[in-house]
Amino acid sequence: MQENLNNQPNIPTDSQPDLHQHPQDAREYYNRGRGRDLGGDREGALADYNCAIQLDPNHAKAYGNRGLLRDRLGDRQGALADYDRAIELEDRSSTNYYNRGNARYRLEDLHGAVADYDRAIQIDRTRPKTYYNRGLARVYLGDRQGGREDLQIAADLFRQQGRDWDYQRTLEKVQEA
């Protein structure tokens, strides 16, 4: 195998999995689905996530990513079902709770959204977007003080992470709340 100047093996430019060689490998379908999704092929991605789940019904990440895709496609109920299954399989993923909270928020289930954001924050207190979204939901539910507190925490985390635009936008939301 040829090596580059850093003594690293050359990586093929075609990173698509060889599904003819490993047609029963759920990881191959999952990885190709992610690539297709990132490339804008939503239908292809959905098909690959479906295959990954069919081959491995316990593939939490496939459920989580299919949930994200379904949510983007407007299938909120399908997204919720996928997030439920992903959480059932991997209940320590703040991402799955955060994403399910977002789907619930879009369905105007603000109490459900806040509960999911609460759980996501219990797992990972470093994600400003979770505080931001929970803050907005709390404000809409009439808890202006709690919403402001969450938005201020989000602003502080954005600032700590060097995300100046998000920091400024969040400070504006704190003032509006």
VEXROTOR-979890 format. One record per residue: residue number from 1; residue in three letters; chain; x, y, z of N, C-alpha, C in turn. Coordinates in pm, whole numbers, plus 50000, padded with zeros to 5 digits. Each point is the difference from the previous one (the first is absolute). Layout:
<sites>
+-----+------+------+-------+-------+-------+-------+-------+-------+-------+-------+-------+
| pos | code | unit |  n_c1 |  n_c2 |  n_c3 | ca_c1 | ca_c2 | ca_c3 |  c_c1 |  c_c2 |  c_c3 |
+-----+------+------+-------+-------+-------+-------+-------+-------+-------+-------+-------+
| NUM |  ALA |    A |     X |     Y |     Z |     X |     Y |     Z |     X |     Y |     Z |
...
+-----+------+------+-------+-------+-------+-------+-------+-------+-------+-------+-------+
</sites>
This chain:
<sites>
+-----+------+------+-------+-------+-------+-------+-------+-------+-------+-------+-------+
| pos | code | unit |  n_c1 |  n_c2 |  n_c3 | ca_c1 | ca_c2 | ca_c3 |  c_c1 |  c_c2 |  c_c3 |
+-----+------+------+-------+-------+-------+-------+-------+-------+-------+-------+-------+
|   1 |  MET |    A | 50085 | 49882 | 50000 | 49915 | 50118 | 50000 | 50089 | 50123 | 50000 |
|   2 |  GLN |    A | 49964 | 50095 | 49917 | 50074 | 50125 | 49995 | 49973 | 50080 | 50125 |
|   3 |  GLU |    A | 50099 | 50076 | 50046 | 49982 | 50085 | 50116 | 50031 | 50143 | 49963 |
|   4 |  ASN |    A | 49937 | 50093 | 50072 | 50027 | 50140 | 49971 | 50121 | 50047 | 50078 |
|   5 |  LEU |    A | 50029 | 50130 | 49994 | 50120 | 50052 | 50064 | 49997 | 49989 | 50151 |
|   6 |  ASN |    A | 49883 | 49992 | 50061 | 49988 | 49988 | 50146 | 50001 | 49856 | 50046 |
|   7 |  ASN |    A | 50037 | 49908 | 49912 | 50001 | 49857 | 50030 | 49862 | 49947 | 50036 |
|   8 |  GLN |    A | 49899 | 50061 | 49945 | 49864 | 49953 | 50019 | 49956 | 49931 | 49872 |
|   9 |  PRO |    A | 49927 | 49890 | 50009 | 49952 | 49936 | 49879 | 49908 | 50092 | 49922 |
|  10 |  ASN |    A | 50004 | 49988 | 49869 | 49907 | 50077 | 49916 | 49859 | 49951 | 50027 |
|  11 |  ILE |    A | 49910 | 50092 | 50015 | 49860 | 49966 | 50023 | 49928 | 50014 | 49867 |
|  12 |  PRO |    A | 49927 | 49898 | 49960 | 49930 | 50009 | 49872 | 49905 | 50118 | 50000 |
|  13 |  THR |    A | 49987 | 50064 | 49884 | 49910 | 50115 | 49991 | 49855 | 49957 | 50004 |
|  14 |  ASP |    A | 49971 | 49878 | 49957 | 49863 | 49949 | 50005 | 49979 | 49934 | 50135 |
|  15 |  SER |    A | 49942 | 50074 | 50093 | 49983 | 49947 | 50136 | 49867 | 49930 | 50018 |
|  16 |  GLN |    A | 49927 | 49974 | 49892 | 49874 | 49929 | 50011 | 50026 | 49855 | 50040 |
|  17 |  PRO |    A | 49921 | 49945 | 50090 | 50020 | 49861 | 50038 | 49975 | 49907 | 49883 |
|  18 |  ASP |    A | 50069 | 49889 | 50000 | 49981 | 49899 | 49896 | 49888 | 49907 | 50047 |
|  19 |  LEU |    A | 49877 | 50033 | 49961 | 49885 | 49924 | 50046 | 49990 | 49864 | 49932 |
|  20 |  HIS |    A | 50070 | 49983 | 49889 | 50000 | 49870 | 49934 | 50087 | 49901 | 50077 |
|  21 |  GLN |    A | 50106 | 50051 | 50064 | 50087 | 49914 | 50078 | 49941 | 49970 | 50137 |
|  22 |  HIS |    A | 49932 | 50094 | 50060 | 49946 | 49987 | 50136 | 49853 | 50038 | 50004 |
|  23 |  PRO |    A | 49915 | 49930 | 49927 | 49861 | 50044 | 49991 | 49921 | 49984 | 50130 |
|  24 |  GLN |    A | 50051 | 49932 | 50098 | 49925 | 49980 | 50124 | 50056 | 50083 | 50116 |
|  25 |  ASP |    A | 50083 | 50097 | 49972 | 50063 | 50080 | 50104 | 49923 | 50131 | 50020 |
|  26 |  ALA |    A | 49930 | 50011 | 50110 | 49919 | 50119 | 50029 | 50086 | 50126 | 50004 |
|  27 |  ARG |    A | 50124 | 49988 | 50048 | 50088 | 50118 | 50007 | 50027 | 50059 | 49862 |
|  28 |  GLU |    A | 50013 | 49913 | 49901 | 50025 | 50047 | 49862 | 49882 | 50084 | 49952 |
|  29 |  TYR |    A | 49879 | 49951 | 50023 | 49881 | 50075 | 49958 | 49989 | 50130 | 50079 |
|  30 |  TYR |    A | 50025 | 49994 | 50130 | 49994 | 50119 | 50083 | 50099 | 50105 | 49950 |
|  31 |  ASN |    A | 50125 | 49958 | 49977 | 50102 | 50095 | 49955 | 49967 | 50057 | 49863 |
|  32 |  ARG |    A | 49952 | 49917 | 49909 | 49963 | 50052 | 49869 | 49881 | 50094 | 50013 |
|  33 |  GLY |    A | 49906 | 49966 | 50089 | 49886 | 50088 | 50023 | 50043 | 50137 | 50048 |
|  34 |  ARG |    A | 50096 | 50003 | 50090 | 50051 | 50130 | 50048 | 50061 | 50079 | 49886 |
|  35 |  GLY |    A | 50079 | 49931 | 49918 | 50061 | 50068 | 49885 | 49897 | 50053 | 49903 |
|  36 |  ARG |    A | 49900 | 49919 | 49973 | 49893 | 50044 | 49910 | 49924 | 50118 | 50058 |
|  37 |  ASP |    A | 49973 | 49994 | 50129 | 49928 | 50108 | 50066 | 50080 | 50129 | 49990 |
|  38 |  LEU |    A | 50128 | 49993 | 50031 | 50085 | 50119 | 49992 | 50009 | 50053 | 49857 |
|  39 |  GLY |    A | 49990 | 49909 | 49903 | 50006 | 50039 | 49860 | 49866 | 50045 | 49943 |
|  40 |  GLY |    A | 49895 | 49999 | 50080 | 49870 | 50048 | 49956 | 49908 | 49893 | 49943 |
|  41 |  ASP |    A | 50045 | 49875 | 49998 | 49916 | 49891 | 49948 | 49917 | 49945 | 50116 |
|  42 |  ARG |    A | 49893 | 50069 | 50032 | 49919 | 49963 | 50116 | 49931 | 49866 | 49981 |
|  43 |  GLU |    A | 49947 | 49975 | 49882 | 49931 | 49873 | 49976 | 50098 | 49883 | 50008 |
|  44 |  GLY |    A | 50118 | 50016 | 49942 | 50102 | 49895 | 50009 | 50043 | 49977 | 50144 |
|  45 |  ALA |    A | 50015 | 50109 | 50074 | 50038 | 49989 | 50141 | 49893 | 49926 | 50078 |
|  46 |  LEU |    A | 49875 | 50035 | 49976 | 49889 | 49934 | 50069 | 50000 | 49850 | 49971 |
|  47 |  ALA |    A | 50022 | 49965 | 49875 | 50004 | 49858 | 49963 | 50115 | 49928 | 50071 |
|  48 |  ASP |    A | 50115 | 50065 | 50008 | 50115 | 49938 | 50068 | 49977 | 49987 | 50149 |
|  49 |  TYR |    A | 49942 | 50103 | 50064 | 49970 | 49988 | 50143 | 49898 | 49889 | 50024 |
|  50 |  ASN |    A | 49902 | 49988 | 49912 | 49902 | 49891 | 50012 | 50069 | 49864 | 49992 |
|  51 |  CYS |    A | 50093 | 49985 | 49906 | 50073 | 49873 | 49987 | 50084 | 49973 | 50124 |
|  52 |  ALA |    A | 50068 | 50103 | 50051 | 50082 | 49982 | 50120 | 49914 | 49954 | 50117 |
|  53 |  ILE |    A | 49883 | 50059 | 50015 | 49910 | 49963 | 50110 | 49943 | 49861 | 49979 |
|  54 |  GLN |    A | 49971 | 49967 | 49877 | 49948 | 49866 | 49971 | 50106 | 49894 | 50035 |
|  55 |  LEU |    A | 50125 | 50028 | 49969 | 50107 | 49905 | 50028 | 50038 | 49999 | 50148 |
|  56 |  ASP |    A | 49987 | 50115 | 50067 | 50035 | 50009 | 50141 | 49895 | 50085 | 50071 |
|  57 |  PRO |    A | 49894 | 49938 | 50050 | 49892 | 50075 | 50067 | 50044 | 50072 | 50127 |
|  58 |  ASN |    A | 50124 | 49980 | 50043 | 50052 | 50065 | 50120 | 50103 | 50108 | 49967 |
|  59 |  HIS |    A | 50000 | 50049 | 49878 | 50097 | 50101 | 49955 | 49947 | 50139 | 50036 |
|  60 |  ALA |    A | 50032 | 50043 | 50121 | 49946 | 50126 | 50054 | 50032 | 50120 | 49911 |
|  61 |  LYS |    A | 50121 | 50006 | 49948 | 50038 | 50116 | 49918 | 49922 | 50004 | 49870 |
|  62 |  ALA |    A | 49969 | 49884 | 49944 | 49919 | 49998 | 49878 | 49860 | 50055 | 50028 |
|  63 |  TYR |    A | 49943 | 49963 | 50114 | 49870 | 50055 | 50037 | 50009 | 50151 | 50021 |
|  64 |  GLY |    A | 50104 | 50044 | 50069 | 50016 | 50143 | 50025 | 50015 | 50080 | 49872 |
|  65 |  ASN |    A | 50084 | 49951 | 49909 | 50019 | 50073 | 49874 | 49878 | 49992 | 49911 |
|  66 |  ARG |    A | 49932 | 49885 | 50000 | 49877 | 49992 | 49922 | 49896 | 50095 | 50059 |
|  67 |  GLY |    A | 49998 | 50014 | 50132 | 49909 | 50096 | 50063 | 50028 | 50142 | 49954 |
|  68 |  LEU |    A | 50127 | 50038 | 49996 | 50036 | 50133 | 49951 | 49953 | 50020 | 49857 |
|  69 |  LEU |    A | 50023 | 49900 | 49917 | 49962 | 50008 | 49860 | 49848 | 50009 | 49986 |
|  70 |  ARG |    A | 49929 | 49916 | 50073 | 49854 | 50005 | 49994 | 49948 | 50136 | 50045 |
|  71 |  ASP |    A | 50061 | 50055 | 50103 | 49960 | 50132 | 50049 | 50019 | 50103 | 49889 |
|  72 |  ARG |    A | 50114 | 49997 | 49933 | 50025 | 50095 | 49891 | 49903 | 49980 | 49884 |
|  73 |  LEU |    A | 49955 | 49876 | 49981 | 49905 | 49971 | 49893 | 49855 | 50032 | 50042 |
|  74 |  GLY |    A | 49981 | 50043 | 50124 | 49867 | 50037 | 50047 | 49923 | 49888 | 50066 |
|  75 |  ASP |    A | 50060 | 49883 | 50015 | 49935 | 49885 | 50064 | 50032 | 50004 | 50149 |
|  76 |  ARG |    A | 49934 | 50091 | 50072 | 50030 | 50020 | 50142 | 49966 | 49877 | 50084 |
|  77 |  GLN |    A | 49887 | 49935 | 49971 | 49962 | 49881 | 50077 | 50100 | 49887 | 49978 |
|  78 |  GLY |    A | 50043 | 49983 | 49876 | 50103 | 49900 | 49971 | 50130 | 50032 | 50071 |
|  79 |  ALA |    A | 50033 | 50129 | 50002 | 50122 | 50043 | 50070 | 49990 | 49968 | 50149 |
|  80 |  LEU |    A | 49885 | 50032 | 50060 | 49982 | 49971 | 50143 | 50014 | 49851 | 50028 |
|  81 |  ALA |    A | 49942 | 49918 | 49915 | 50010 | 49854 | 50019 | 50146 | 49956 | 49993 |
|  82 |  ASP |    A | 50075 | 50056 | 49905 | 50142 | 49965 | 49989 | 50079 | 50047 | 50122 |
|  83 |  TYR |    A | 49973 | 50122 | 50047 | 50070 | 50049 | 50118 | 49965 | 49916 | 50123 |
|  84 |  ASP |    A | 49873 | 49962 | 50012 | 49959 | 49915 | 50111 | 50082 | 49870 | 50001 |
|  85 |  ARG |    A | 50012 | 49938 | 49883 | 50075 | 49874 | 49990 | 50148 | 50023 | 50027 |
|  86 |  ALA |    A | 50057 | 50108 | 49946 | 50141 | 50030 | 50023 | 50026 | 50021 | 50149 |
|  87 |  ILE |    A | 49909 | 50068 | 50068 | 50015 | 50024 | 50144 | 49984 | 49871 | 50078 |
|  88 |  GLU |    A | 49908 | 49917 | 49957 | 49982 | 49869 | 50064 | 50129 | 49919 | 49992 |
|  89 |  LEU |    A | 50070 | 50010 | 49889 | 50123 | 49924 | 49980 | 50122 | 50066 | 50063 |
|  90 |  GLU |    A | 49999 | 50132 | 50008 | 50117 | 50075 | 50047 | 49951 | 50122 | 50078 |
|  91 |  ASP |    A | 49965 | 49980 | 50126 | 49935 | 50108 | 50075 | 50098 | 50103 | 50056 |
|  92 |  ARG |    A | 50127 | 49988 | 49973 | 50099 | 50098 | 50045 | 50044 | 50093 | 49888 |
|  93 |  SER |    A | 49924 | 50005 | 49892 | 50034 | 50088 | 49888 | 49922 | 50131 | 50013 |
|  94 |  SER |    A | 50070 | 50105 | 50035 | 49933 | 50131 | 50009 | 49948 | 50043 | 49864 |
|  95 |  THR |    A | 50067 | 49958 | 49894 | 49960 | 50038 | 49865 | 49860 | 49949 | 49968 |
|  96 |  ASN |    A | 49970 | 49876 | 50035 | 49868 | 49945 | 49971 | 49891 | 50075 | 50076 |
|  97 |  TYR |    A | 50026 | 50034 | 50125 | 49901 | 50077 | 50077 | 49984 | 50141 | 49942 |
|  98 |  TYR |    A | 50111 | 50061 | 49965 | 49996 | 50133 | 49939 | 49919 | 49999 | 49871 |
|  99 |  ASN |    A | 50031 | 49903 | 49914 | 49929 | 49992 | 49871 | 49851 | 49970 | 50019 |
| 100 |  ARG |    A | 49969 | 49911 | 50095 | 49858 | 49971 | 50024 | 49932 | 50125 | 50057 |
| 101 |  GLY |    A | 50070 | 50074 | 50085 | 49946 | 50125 | 50050 | 49969 | 50098 | 49888 |
| 102 |  ASN |    A | 50089 | 50008 | 49902 | 49977 | 50088 | 49886 | 49877 | 49957 | 49920 |
| 103 |  ALA |    A | 49985 | 49869 | 49979 | 49883 | 49951 | 49926 | 49872 | 50031 | 50078 |
| 104 |  ARG |    A | 50004 | 49980 | 50131 | 49883 | 50031 | 50082 | 49969 | 50149 | 49997 |
| 105 |  TYR |    A | 50104 | 50081 | 50002 | 49983 | 50145 | 49993 | 49926 | 50037 | 49873 |
| 106 |  ARG |    A | 50043 | 49943 | 49887 | 49936 | 50029 | 49871 | 49856 | 49950 | 49995 |
| 107 |  LEU |    A | 49970 | 49898 | 50079 | 49863 | 49949 | 50011 | 49918 | 50077 | 50104 |
| 108 |  GLU |    A | 50061 | 50103 | 50058 | 49940 | 50086 | 50101 | 49971 | 49925 | 50131 |
| 109 |  ASP |    A | 50075 | 49893 | 50024 | 49996 | 49930 | 50129 | 50113 | 50058 | 50085 |
| 110 |  LEU |    A | 49977 | 50122 | 50048 | 50106 | 50072 | 50070 | 50037 | 49936 | 50133 |
| 111 |  HIS |    A | 49902 | 49943 | 50070 | 50031 | 49932 | 50126 | 50088 | 49877 | 49974 |
| 112 |  GLY |    A | 49967 | 49925 | 49896 | 50082 | 49885 | 49962 | 50140 | 50042 | 49958 |
| 113 |  ALA |    A | 50006 | 50111 | 49926 | 50130 | 50051 | 49955 | 50086 | 50038 | 50121 |
| 114 |  VAL |    A | 49941 | 50071 | 50095 | 50075 | 50041 | 50118 | 50049 | 49877 | 50077 |
| 115 |  ALA |    A | 49917 | 49899 | 50012 | 50042 | 49877 | 50070 | 50119 | 49936 | 49930 |
| 116 |  ASP |    A | 49998 | 49997 | 49867 | 50114 | 49943 | 49927 | 50124 | 50086 | 50014 |
| 117 |  TYR |    A | 49984 | 50132 | 49994 | 50115 | 50088 | 50019 | 50057 | 49985 | 50141 |
| 118 |  ASP |    A | 49911 | 49984 | 50100 | 50046 | 49977 | 50137 | 50091 | 49878 | 50005 |
| 119 |  ARG |    A | 49955 | 49891 | 49938 | 50078 | 49875 | 50003 | 50131 | 50017 | 49923 |
| 120 |  ALA |    A | 49996 | 50069 | 49887 | 50123 | 50023 | 49923 | 50101 | 50078 | 50082 |
| 121 |  ILE |    A | 49952 | 50098 | 50076 | 50088 | 50082 | 50083 | 50054 | 49919 | 50117 |
| 122 |  GLN |    A | 49921 | 49910 | 50056 | 50051 | 49913 | 50106 | 50119 | 49918 | 49950 |
| 123 |  ILE |    A | 49995 | 49959 | 49876 | 50104 | 49916 | 49942 | 50122 | 50083 | 49958 |
| 124 |  ASP |    A | 49974 | 50117 | 49940 | 50109 | 50083 | 49949 | 49967 | 50147 | 50021 |
| 125 |  ARG |    A | 50068 | 50062 | 50094 | 49973 | 50140 | 50037 | 50079 | 50100 | 49916 |
| 126 |  THR |    A | 50069 | 49954 | 49895 | 50088 | 50088 | 49924 | 49943 | 50044 | 49865 |
| 127 |  ARG |    A | 49878 | 49958 | 49968 | 49942 | 50032 | 49869 | 49909 | 50122 | 50009 |
| 128 |  PRO |    A | 50046 | 50113 | 49952 | 49920 | 50122 | 50013 | 49867 | 49995 | 49926 |
| 129 |  LYS |    A | 49993 | 49930 | 49889 | 49875 | 49996 | 49924 | 49887 | 49935 | 50080 |
| 130 |  THR |    A | 50035 | 49907 | 50086 | 49897 | 49935 | 50082 | 49941 | 50102 | 50097 |
| 131 |  TYR |    A | 50085 | 50078 | 50066 | 49951 | 50104 | 50090 | 49920 | 50105 | 49922 |
| 132 |  TYR |    A | 50050 | 50035 | 49883 | 49932 | 50100 | 49917 | 49858 | 49955 | 49967 |
| 133 |  ASN |    A | 49989 | 49879 | 49949 | 49867 | 49950 | 49960 | 49908 | 49982 | 50120 |
| 134 |  ARG |    A | 50057 | 49950 | 50111 | 49917 | 49986 | 50120 | 49955 | 50138 | 50048 |
| 135 |  GLY |    A | 50090 | 50097 | 49992 | 49965 | 50135 | 50041 | 49884 | 50056 | 49919 |
| 136 |  LEU |    A | 50004 | 49982 | 49869 | 49890 | 50048 | 49916 | 49870 | 49929 | 50035 |
| 137 |  ALA |    A | 50006 | 49869 | 50018 | 49879 | 49924 | 50034 | 49943 | 50047 | 50134 |
| 138 |  ARG |    A | 50088 | 50024 | 50096 | 49952 | 50045 | 50131 | 49934 | 50137 | 49991 |
| 139 |  VAL |    A | 50058 | 50089 | 49920 | 49939 | 50132 | 49982 | 49861 | 49985 | 49939 |
| 140 |  TYR |    A | 49988 | 49919 | 49897 | 49869 | 49980 | 49935 | 49899 | 49936 | 50095 |
| 141 |  LEU |    A | 50049 | 49922 | 50096 | 49911 | 49939 | 50098 | 49965 | 50096 | 50114 |
| 142 |  GLY |    A | 50058 | 50120 | 49998 | 49968 | 50099 | 50102 | 50102 | 50007 | 50113 |
| 143 |  ASP |    A | 50103 | 49919 | 49997 | 50106 | 50003 | 50101 | 50112 | 50092 | 49950 |
| 144 |  ARG |    A | 49972 | 50130 | 50003 | 50096 | 50097 | 49946 | 50131 | 50000 | 50078 |
| 145 |  GLN |    A | 49993 | 49989 | 50132 | 50121 | 50003 | 50080 | 50087 | 49877 | 49969 |
| 146 |  GLY |    A | 49939 | 49882 | 49999 | 50075 | 49878 | 49968 | 50056 | 50005 | 49859 |
| 147 |  GLY |    A | 49921 | 50054 | 49907 | 50046 | 50014 | 49863 | 50120 | 50092 | 49989 |
| 148 |  ARG |    A | 49994 | 50113 | 50069 | 50113 | 50095 | 50001 | 50124 | 49934 | 50058 |
| 149 |  GLU |    A | 49983 | 49925 | 50108 | 50115 | 49932 | 50061 | 50065 | 49904 | 49901 |
| 150 |  ASP |    A | 49917 | 49921 | 49932 | 50054 | 49907 | 49901 | 50070 | 50074 | 49886 |
| 151 |  LEU |    A | 49939 | 50105 | 49951 | 50061 | 50076 | 49892 | 50132 | 50063 | 50043 |
| 152 |  GLN |    A | 50007 | 50045 | 50126 | 50126 | 50058 | 50049 | 50109 | 49892 | 50009 |
| 153 |  ILE |    A | 49963 | 49880 | 50046 | 50097 | 49890 | 50003 | 50047 | 49969 | 49858 |
| 154 |  ALA |    A | 49906 | 49997 | 49906 | 50037 | 49974 | 49860 | 50096 | 50107 | 49950 |
| 155 |  ALA |    A | 49970 | 50127 | 50030 | 50088 | 50109 | 49957 | 50140 | 49984 | 50058 |
| 156 |  ASP |    A | 50008 | 49967 | 50128 | 50130 | 49982 | 50064 | 50078 | 49885 | 49934 |
| 157 |  LEU |    A | 49931 | 49890 | 49971 | 50067 | 49887 | 49935 | 50044 | 50036 | 49859 |
| 158 |  PHE |    A | 49916 | 50070 | 49926 | 50040 | 50044 | 49866 | 50126 | 50087 | 50007 |
| 159 |  ARG |    A | 50002 | 50092 | 50097 | 50117 | 50088 | 50015 | 50124 | 49918 | 50033 |
| 160 |  GLN |    A | 49988 | 49906 | 50093 | 50113 | 49914 | 50037 | 50053 | 49920 | 49882 |
| 161 |  GLN |    A | 49910 | 49966 | 49910 | 50038 | 49920 | 49883 | 50043 | 50087 | 49882 |
| 162 |  GLY |    A | 50005 | 50130 | 50019 | 50044 | 50090 | 49895 | 49901 | 50017 | 49887 |
| 163 |  ARG |    A | 49874 | 49975 | 50028 | 49895 | 50010 | 49898 | 49931 | 50136 | 50017 |
| 164 |  ASP |    A | 50068 | 50103 | 49953 | 49959 | 50139 | 50025 | 49863 | 50033 | 49942 |
| 165 |  TRP |    A | 49971 | 49958 | 49879 | 49871 | 50031 | 49940 | 49888 | 49939 | 50083 |
| 166 |  ASP |    A | 50014 | 49872 | 50037 | 49898 | 49933 | 50082 | 49988 | 50068 | 50137 |
| 167 |  TYR |    A | 50113 | 50043 | 50054 | 50000 | 50069 | 50129 | 49916 | 50129 | 49990 |
| 168 |  GLN |    A | 50025 | 50081 | 49898 | 49928 | 50127 | 49984 | 49851 | 49976 | 49976 |
| 169 |  ARG |    A | 49969 | 49903 | 49915 | 49859 | 49970 | 49971 | 49927 | 49955 | 50126 |
| 170 |  THR |    A | 50067 | 49920 | 50081 | 49939 | 49950 | 50123 | 49980 | 50111 | 50101 |
| 171 |  LEU |    A | 50095 | 50092 | 50010 | 49982 | 50115 | 50090 | 49878 | 50081 | 49959 |
| 172 |  GLU |    A | 49976 | 50013 | 49870 | 49880 | 50070 | 49953 | 49873 | 49928 | 50046 |
| 173 |  LYS |    A | 50004 | 49867 | 49995 | 49884 | 49921 | 50045 | 49977 | 50016 | 50150 |
| 174 |  VAL |    A | 50110 | 50010 | 50077 | 49988 | 50021 | 50145 | 49925 | 50132 | 50024 |
| 175 |  GLN |    A | 50035 | 50104 | 49926 | 49936 | 50131 | 50016 | 49852 | 49996 | 49960 |
| 176 |  GLU |    A | 49968 | 49920 | 49897 | 49862 | 49991 | 49952 | 49911 | 49917 | 50094 |
| 177 |  ALA |    A | 50060 | 49908 | 50072 | 49922 | 49907 | 50083 | 49933 | 50066 | 50117 |
+-----+------+------+-------+-------+-------+-------+-------+-------+-------+-------+-------+
</sites>
